[in-house]
Amino acid sequence: MLKRRVLPLLALAALLASCASPDPKLYALATVPGPAQGGGPRVIVLRTVGLARYLERPQIVLSSEQYRLNVSSNDWWGEPLGAMLGRTLIAELAQRLPGSGVFSETGAIAVDPDMRAEVNIQRMDTDSSGTLILDAQIAVSPTRGRQDVRTRTLHIAVPPPSPGVTGQVAATSIAIGQLADALAALLRGARPAA
């Protein structure tokens, strides 16, 4: 009698185990080197990167074309996307502006910055041709004295170097590197108050 009760429970457990999805594949952005530029502010703080709400998920958004959000169910970012973008941009800005200290607004180190940098990501996915599209707004401003805010709107298109999600992540890394180039140039052009 006990055997009759245990066998269906074991069968149900086996069925549930076979239906479970495999562990997700985790991806991370790579830092992309750019041209080193002198003459940047001494200390820069990068504010928390603003993300379009549709990107605030662990799954990688493949496309937002034709009124539809196409999300990969088993390909995930290895950390929250906003935090990963911030970490990547800080490393890329530090490489591009070797005379500057670049810090996160939310990091453990409190600094008295000369300049503040801000980034809003409005779109970051592929279009119908498979090209990675990055639409962003960037702004820099001095933290003291007259508030001379400099802004720029970016539209970056990068064809993936290989097919699939890995190619899309590589194209995203390249696009973020181009965003860092533009942000470094904007920071060099802005002058902190004396």
N, C-alpha and C positions, 0 to 999 in steps of 0.2 A: 504494500500500500504506500509506504514511504517512497519507494522507487518511482511509482506513478506520479507523485507530486514533484519530485526532484527533477525528473527528466524534462518535463515541460519548462521548468524554471531555467534549467541549463540551456535548453534550446532557445528560449527567449533571450538569455544573456548572450549567446553566440550570435543571434540575429542582430541584436543591438550593436555588438562589437563590430560586425561586418558592415553596418550602416554608417559607422562613425567616419568622418572625413579624416584624411591623413593630416599630419602636422603641417602647418603652413610653411612655405618657403619664405625666409626673411631676407630683406634687401636693405642696403644702406647706400646713401649717396657717397661718392668719392670726391675728395677735394681736387680741383683742377687748377694747376698752376697758371698764372697770368704774368704779364709784364710787371716787374718791380718798378715802382714810381716813387721818387723822393718828394719831399715837400708836403707831406701830409700832416694833419694835426698831431700834437704830441700824444694825447689820450683821447680815445674814441669809445663811446659806449653804444652798443647795438641794442636797440629796444626789442622786445619780444616780436617775432615775425607774425604779422597778421595773415591769416589764411581764409580764403573763401570757405564757407561752412561745409560745402560738399567734399572738401579735401580732408576734413577733420575726422578721419577714420583710420583704423589700422590697415585696411585693405587698400591696395594700390588702385587708384582710379585710372582706368584705361582711356576712357573717352567721355566727353559730355556733349557729343554732337547729336543732331537730329532729335532734340527734345528728350534725350534719353541718357541716363547715367549708366555707363558700363563699368562695373567694378569687378576686379579679379577676386574670386572667392578664396583662393588658396595662396595668393602672393601678397604678402604683407610687408609694411615698413617695419624695420627692426626696432624702432623707437617712435614716440610720437613725432609726426612730421614737422610740426612747428619747431620743436626742440632740435631735431636733426638739421633743419634748414639753418637755424641760428648758429649751431655749432660749426657747420660747414662754412657759412659766411664769415664767421670770426676767423677761422683758420685761413681762408682765402684773402680776406682783407689784411691780415697780419703779414702774409706773404707779399702782397701787392704794395703795401705801405710799410717797408721795413723799418722806418724811423718812428713808427707809431705803435703805441700799445692799444690793443683792441680787446674790449671786455664786454661781457654780457650784462645786461641790466639785471637779470635774474640770477647771476652767478654768486658764488660765495665771496668774491673779492669786491669790496666797495671802493670805488675810485671817484675822483673829482675830475670828470672829463672836460675837455675843451669843446668837443663836438658830439652831437647825438645823431645817430643814423637810424632811419626807420624804413621798413619794407612791408608792403602789402602785396600778397600774392592773390591775384584775382582769378587766374586760370593756370592749370598745370596738368595737361593731359594731351592725348594725341587727337589730331583732326582726322577727317575721313581718308586722307592719303597716308596716314600713319606717322606724320610729322609731329614731333613734340612741340606744343605751343605753350609758352610761358608769357603771361600778361601780368605785369607788376607795376606798382608805383613805388618810387623811392624818394626819400626826403632826407636832407641833412640840415642841421641848425646848430649855432653856437649855444652853449649852455649858460653863458653869462653875457651881460650887456645887451646890445640891440639884437633883437630876434630876426636875423636875416635868413629866412627859410628858403632853401633851394630844393626844387622838386623836379622830377622827371618821370614820364610814363614810358614803359618799355614794352615792346612786343618782340619776343625772341622766338624764332622757329628753327628747330634743329632736327634734321633727319636722323633717326636711330641708326647707329653703326651696325646693328645686327637685328634680326627679327625677334619678336616676343618681348616678354616683360624685361628680360635682362637688357635688351637693346633700348627699351624705353627708359629704364633707370640710368643707363649710360648717357642717353640724350638729355635726361633731366640734369645729371651732374654737369654736363657741358653747358647747358642753359644757365644753371646757377653760377657757374664760373663766369659767364658773360655778364650776368647781373652784378657779380662782384667787381668786374672790370668797370662797369658804369658807375657803381657806387663809389669805388676808389677815386675815379676821375671827378665825381661830384664833391667828394670830401677834399680833394686837393684844390679844387676851385674855390671852395668856401674858406673864408678866413675867420678864425675865432676872434672874439673881441680882445683887445689888448688890456 
